[in-house]
Amino acid sequence: MDHQNFAAGIADIEAAAKRLSGQLVPTRLMESESLNDRYNARIFFKPECLQRTGSFKFRGAYNRISQFTPEEKERGIVAFSSGNHAQGVASSARIFGIKAVIIMPSDAPQVKVDNTRSYGAEVVFFDRYTESRDVIAAPFIEERGMVLVPPYDDPSIIAGQGTIGLEIADEAKERGITLDDVFVPSGGGGLISGVSIAVKARSPQTRIWGVEPENFDDLRRSLVAGEIRSNETGYRSICDAILTAQPGDLTFPINRQNLAGGIAVSDIAVRKAMREAASHLKLVVEPGGSVGLAALASGEVDIKGKTVAVVLSGGNVDLDSFSKLIAS
């Protein structure tokens, strides 16, 4: 795949699905009668919180690393991540016997740090509010010659994440379901850009919505402006998995073409969504993975009488933190 001149297409995602065959935990669409009644809609949930490594990120990481040349495998991998991409890269690197160094924010949830180390990766910390992860990564790339596997702005990563959209669309067709809307968490945009390519290829009339935390709604504001906008500094959110400074250079043009719009949700709404997922779906979903469900209650999109899908993108959250978040 030409990483410099990438025109994202369904063929790239179908190729990724073949590479991932036999590596994934099946995450069939789930439905809750009580949530359907609550929202007066038919809602299907894609539980990627049950995926290998606890999030969707394994898909993109494996797809990228599986295409390494022998020379790249020798050089090793460096990646930066708040935790889910870290685990996807570390797990995939172990499968292929490749050394991995993961640069993680010092405030990353301990469960994500522990899991990343459990796959054999070396963890290097940085302060996400005062230090640049790119600066921290530079010596590993320039001096040690390691290969950077970025979290979202990479065609193979986008294609790997897009297999989620392929599965949603194909299962919907198989079950005779026509989806009106799909709600997808968005950080840098790798997941939603891939999902949007696949869903639009299979079901052009389905609307795709990106969901972000309040004050980290760079995608929503960029879509409105028609060009990339950055988040203002100084804000905090419980949604550690999807806190990015701005949309990706590769992902944003795809999302500008395919998305119906963006939705921003509060931390309070996210906590409520986490409780709903636990109560009605019996799932542990991390804050960033819950924003799509939180969007349903926002009222920004009228889903009454509609059939919609929601991606629950990850479930990597410390249980102590989880219990406090759903109790508040």
Secondary structure, DSSP 4 states (H G I P E B T S, - for coil): --SSS----HHHHHHHHHHHTTTSPP---B--HHHHHHHTSEEEEEEGGGSGGGBTHHHHHHHHHTT--HHHHHH-EEEE-SSHHHHHHHHHHHHHT--EEEEEETTS-HHHHHHHHHTT-EEEEE-TTTS-HHHHHHHHHHTS-PEE--SSSSHHHHHHHHHHHHHHHHHHHHTT---SEEEEE-SSSHHHHHHHHHHHHH-TT-EEEEEEETT--HHHHHHHHTS--PPPSS---S-GGG--SS--TTHHHHHHHH-SEEEEE-HHHHHHHHHHIIIII-----TGGGHHHHHHTT-SS--TT-EEEEEE-B----HHHHHHHHH-
